[in-house]
Amino acid sequence: MTPFGPPPDFADVLSAARRISGYAVHTPLIECPALNQLTGGRVFLKLENLQRTGAFKFRGAVARLSQLAQQGKTDVIAYSTGNHGQAIATAARIFGLKATIVMPADAPRSKVARAEEAGATIRFYDRRHESREEIAAELCARQGGVIVPPGDDPVIIAGQGTAALEAVRDLHELGLVPDVFVTPCGGGGLAAGCATVLREISPATALYAAEPALYNDTEMSLAAGERVPVADRNARSICDALLAPIPAELPFSINGDALRGVVTATDEQVLRAMRFALDEMKVLIEPGGAVALAAVLEGRPVLKGKSAIVLCTGGNVDPEIVARIFD
C-alpha cells in the first residue's frame, strides 16, 4: 500500500478497457521483417503513436476522467512534459471538465499547442529549478480540482495497461506467446500497467523497461533497491516524454518486483531507431516513444530465437527533430 492507494489489479485493467472503449483506438500490432532479420527473433511493434492524441497516455486519461465526470467533478490539474497533458486536455473536453496543465517551459511547442487547442489552461515552469508536483498542489489549494498525475494514480496505471492487454491478446490470435516485452519508461506508469497485465495473462514473459541513457532513474533505483534520482537532472535529452528525474512511487512499488531488467539508449541511437522506423515501416515515432526500439536495435535485450512485443508509445514530434533523423 502506498499513499496513493493500492496498486491496480487485472480486474482494474479490464474495467479501464471497458471505460475507454469507443474513445481510444485499438492500435495495430505489426511485424517488421527487417527487424526480425537484425535481431534473429520475431518482433512485433505495438504502434501507440497511432493512438488518439498521438500517444498511449490517452488510455489512462480517458479511464480516469470518465470516472471523475461520473463522480461530478468539474476541474482537473495535471503535470506533464507533453503527452499526458495533451491526453488530459482532450479527455477533459470530451467529458466536459476544465483542465489546467503544468508543463515545462521547454516542452515541445507542438505538444503545448495541442493541449491549448483542446481548451486547457497551461502553467509553465522551469523543470531545473521548480517542482511540478508542488506547483500542482498550490494550484489545487488555490482553485480547487483533482490532481491527475501521470504515474501515481491506480486508474491511470490500469488505463495504460490496456495497451499491453491488446498487444498480448493480438499476439495470442497469431498462436504466439511473447517471450519478451519491452516498453519505454519515464515515471514508470506504463511499465506498471504492462506488468499488471503480464502477471495475469502471460506470466512467463520477461518485461524490460527502456530509458534514455541520461535519465535511467528506474535502472538506478532497481540497483539500489529504492527510488533514487538521476545523477544529473539538468542533463538534456531529445526524449522529452521520458525525463522523469525519479520513478513515481506507486509504479515503482509494482516495477521493483516485475521488471526483468532495464535497457537504455542514447539520443544518437534513438535518432537511428526513428529513421529505421521511417525507412522500414513508414512510421513516425517520437524520441521517447522510440527508446525501446532503439535498445532492441542495439541488441538489448537479446531476442535471438524469441518472440517479442516492443511498444512504440508516441508520435508527437517537432519538425526540428524530424529534420535531425535525416541529418
C-alpha positions in Angstrom: 0.0 0.0 0.0 1.3 3.5 -0.9 -0.1 6.9 -0.1 -1.8 6.8 -3.5 -3.8 3.7 -2.7 -3.4 0.0 -3.5 -1.8 -0.9 -6.9 -4.3 -1.8 -9.6 -5.1 -5.5 -10.3 -6.1 -7.2 -13.6 -9.8 -6.5 -12.9 -9.0 -2.8 -12.8 -7.3 -3.1 -16.2 -10.4 -4.8 -17.6 -12.6 -2.1 -16.1 -10.4 0.6 -17.7 -10.7 -1.3 -21.1 -14.5 -1.0 -20.9 -14.4 2.7 -20.0 -12.1 3.6 -22.8 -13.9 1.6 -25.4 -15.3 3.8 -28.1 -12.8 6.6 -27.2 -9.4 5.1 -27.6 -8.0 3.4 -30.7 -7.2 -0.3 -30.7 -3.8 0.3 -32.2 -2.1 -2.2 -34.6 0.5 -4.8 -33.7 2.8 -5.2 -36.7 5.7 -7.5 -37.5 8.8 -6.0 -39.2 10.8 -8.4 -41.4 13.9 -6.2 -41.3 13.8 -6.1 -37.5 13.4 -9.9 -37.4 16.5 -10.3 -39.6 18.5 -7.9 -37.4 17.5 -9.5 -34.1 17.1 -13.2 -35.0 13.7 -13.2 -33.4 10.1 -12.3 -34.2 9.5 -8.8 -33.2 6.1 -7.1 -33.1 5.7 -3.4 -32.7 2.6 -2.0 -30.8 2.1 1.3 -32.6 0.7 3.6 -29.9 2.0 6.5 -31.9 -1.3 6.0 -33.8 -3.3 6.4 -30.6 -5.7 9.4 -30.3 -3.6 12.5 -29.2 -0.6 10.6 -30.6 0.4 8.6 -27.5 -0.7 5.9 -25.1 -1.4 8.5 -22.5 -4.9 8.9 -23.9 -5.8 5.5 -22.5 -5.2 6.4 -18.8 -6.6 9.9 -19.3 -10.0 8.6 -20.5 -10.1 5.9 -17.9 -9.6 8.4 -15.1 -11.5 11.4 -16.3 -14.6 9.4 -17.3 -14.6 8.2 -13.7 -14.2 11.7 -12.3 -17.0 13.0 -14.5 -19.3 10.3 -13.2 -18.4 11.4 -9.7 -19.5 15.0 -10.5 -16.0 16.5 -10.5 -15.5 19.7 -12.7 -11.8 20.6 -12.6 -8.6 18.6 -13.1 -5.0 19.6 -12.7 -2.2 17.6 -14.4 1.6 18.0 -14.7 3.2 16.8 -17.9 6.1 17.1 -20.3 3.5 17.0 -23.1 1.8 13.7 -23.9 -0.1 13.3 -20.6 -1.1 17.0 -20.8 -2.5 16.6 -24.3 -4.3 13.5 -23.3 -5.8 15.1 -20.1 -6.8 18.2 -22.1 -8.6 16.2 -24.8 -10.3 13.8 -22.3 -11.4 16.8 -20.2 -13.0 18.3 -23.3 -14.8 15.0 -24.1 -16.2 14.7 -20.6 -16.9 18.4 -20.0 -14.2 19.1 -17.4 -11.9 22.1 -17.0 -8.2 21.2 -17.3 -5.1 23.0 -16.1 -1.8 21.5 -17.2 1.6 22.3 -15.6 4.2 22.0 -18.3 7.9 22.7 -18.5 8.8 25.9 -20.3 11.0 23.8 -22.8 8.2 21.4 -23.7 7.9 20.8 -27.4 5.8 23.6 -28.9 3.6 21.1 -30.8 2.6 19.4 -27.5 1.8 22.7 -25.8 -0.2 23.9 -28.8 -2.3 20.7 -28.9 -3.1 21.0 -25.2 -4.2 24.6 -25.6 -6.3 23.7 -28.7 -8.1 21.2 -26.6 -9.1 24.0 -24.2 -6.6 23.5 -21.4 -5.0 26.3 -19.4 -1.2 26.0 -19.4 1.0 26.9 -16.4 4.7 26.8 -17.4 7.5 26.0 -15.0 11.3 25.6 -15.0 12.0 21.9 -14.8 15.5 22.5 -13.5 14.6 24.7 -10.6 10.9 24.2 -9.8 8.8 21.2 -8.7 5.8 20.5 -10.9 4.2 18.5 -8.1 4.5 21.5 -5.7 3.0 23.8 -8.3 0.1 21.5 -9.0 -0.5 21.2 -5.2 -0.5 25.0 -4.9 -3.0 25.4 -7.8 -5.2 22.8 -6.3 -5.2 24.6 -2.9 -6.0 27.9 -4.6 -8.5 27.0 -7.3 -9.8 23.5 -6.3 -9.9 20.5 -8.5 -8.5 17.0 -8.6 -4.8 16.4 -9.4 -4.3 13.7 -12.0 -0.6 12.7 -12.1 0.9 10.7 -14.9 2.0 7.8 -12.8 0.9 7.9 -9.1 -2.7 7.0 -9.9 -4.1 3.4 -9.9 -6.7 4.2 -12.5 -4.2 5.8 -14.8 -1.9 2.8 -14.5 -4.7 0.5 -15.2 -5.6 2.5 -18.3 -2.1 2.4 -19.6 -2.1 -1.3 -19.1 -4.8 -1.7 -21.7 -2.1 -1.3 -24.4 -0.4 -4.5 -23.2 -3.7 -6.2 -22.9 -4.5 -5.5 -26.6 -1.0 -6.4 -27.7 -0.7 -9.8 -25.9 -4.3 -10.8 -27.0 -3.5 -9.9 -30.6 -0.3 -11.9 -30.5 -2.2 -14.8 -29.0 -4.5 -14.7 -32.0 -1.4 -15.5 -34.1 -0.7 -18.5 -32.0 2.2 -16.9 -30.2 3.1 -16.0 -26.6 5.6 -13.2 -26.1 8.9 -14.3 -24.6 9.9 -10.6 -24.1 8.0 -7.4 -23.7 9.9 -4.0 -23.9 8.3 -0.7 -23.0 9.6 2.8 -22.8 9.8 4.1 -19.2 9.7 7.6 -17.7 7.9 7.7 -14.3 7.0 4.0 -14.7 3.2 4.1 -15.0 3.1 2.3 -18.4 5.6 -0.3 -17.3 3.5 -0.9 -14.1 0.3 -1.3 -16.2 2.0 -3.7 -18.5 3.3 -5.7 -15.5 -0.2 -5.9 -14.1 -1.4 -7.5 -17.4 1.5 -9.8 -18.0 1.4 -11.2 -14.4 -2.2 -12.3 -15.2 -2.2 -13.5 -18.8 1.4 -14.1 -19.7 3.4 -14.7 -16.6 6.4 -16.3 -18.4 7.0 -13.1 -20.4 10.1 -11.2 -19.4 9.3 -7.5 -19.0 12.0 -4.9 -19.7 11.8 -1.1 -19.3 13.7 1.1 -21.7 15.1 4.5 -20.7 17.2 7.3 -22.1 20.8 6.8 -21.1 21.0 10.0 -19.1 17.6 9.5 -17.4 18.0 6.0 -16.2 16.3 6.5 -12.8 14.4 3.2 -12.9 17.7 1.3 -13.7 19.5 3.1 -10.8 16.5 2.6 -8.4 16.3 -1.2 -9.2 20.1 -1.5 -8.5 19.7 0.5 -5.2 16.5 -1.3 -4.1 14.8 2.0 -3.5 13.8 5.1 -5.5 16.8 7.2 -6.4 17.0 10.2 -8.7 19.1 10.5 -11.9 22.7 11.6 -11.5 22.1 14.9 -13.3 18.5 16.3 -13.5 19.9 19.1 -15.7 21.0 16.7 -18.3 19.4 17.2 -21.8 17.9 14.5 -24.0 15.6 14.6 -27.0 13.4 12.0 -25.3 11.3 14.8 -23.7 8.5 12.4 -22.8 10.7 10.3 -20.5 12.6 12.9 -18.5 11.3 11.9 -15.1 14.1 12.6 -12.5 12.9 9.8 -10.2 10.4 6.9 -10.6 6.9 7.6 -9.5 6.2 5.9 -6.1 3.2 3.8 -6.9 4.6 2.4 -10.2 7.9 1.6 -8.6 6.1 -0.4 -5.9 5.0 -2.6 -8.8 8.0 -2.5 -11.1 10.5 -3.2 -8.4 9.5 -6.9 -8.5 8.1 -7.1 -12.0 10.9 -5.9 -14.3 13.4 -8.5 -15.6 15.7 -5.6 -16.3 16.2 -2.1 -17.8 17.8 -1.3 -21.2 18.9 2.2 -22.2 19.6 4.1 -25.4 21.5 7.3 -26.2 20.0 10.1 -28.2 22.0 9.1 -31.3 20.6 5.5 -31.0 17.1 6.9 -30.7 17.5 9.0 -33.8 18.7 5.9 -35.7 15.7 4.0 -34.5 13.4 6.8 -35.6 15.0 6.7 -39.1 14.7 2.9 -39.1 11.0 3.1 -38.4 10.5 5.6 -41.2 12.6 3.6 -43.7 11.3 0.2 -43.0 7.7 0.7 -41.8 6.9 4.3 -43.0 6.0 5.1 -39.4 7.0 8.3 -37.5 7.8 7.7 -33.8 8.7 10.5 -31.3 12.1 10.1 -29.5 10.7 9.0 -26.2 8.4 6.6 -28.0 11.3 5.1 -29.9 13.6 4.3 -27.0 12.5 0.7 -26.7 13.0 0.1 -30.4 16.4 1.8 -30.2 17.5 -0.5 -27.4 16.3 -3.6 -29.3 18.2 -2.4 -32.4 21.3 -2.3 -30.3 20.8 -5.9 -29.2 19.4 -5.2 -25.7 17.7 -7.4 -24.7 18.9 -10.4 -26.8 15.9 -11.6 -28.9 17.5 -14.4 -31.0 15.0 -17.2 -31.3 12.4 -15.4 -29.2 9.2 -13.6 -29.9 8.9 -10.1 -28.5 6.5 -7.1 -28.2 8.0 -3.7 -28.4 5.9 -0.7 -27.5 6.3 2.5 -29.7 4.5 4.8 -27.4 4.1 8.2 -29.1 4.3 10.1 -32.4 4.3 13.7 -31.4 7.5 15.1 -33.0 8.6 18.6 -33.5 9.8 19.4 -37.1 13.4 20.1 -36.0 13.7 16.6 -34.6 12.3 15.1 -37.8 14.9 17.0 -39.7 17.7 15.6 -37.4 16.8 12.0 -38.2 17.9 12.7 -41.8 21.0 14.6 -40.8 
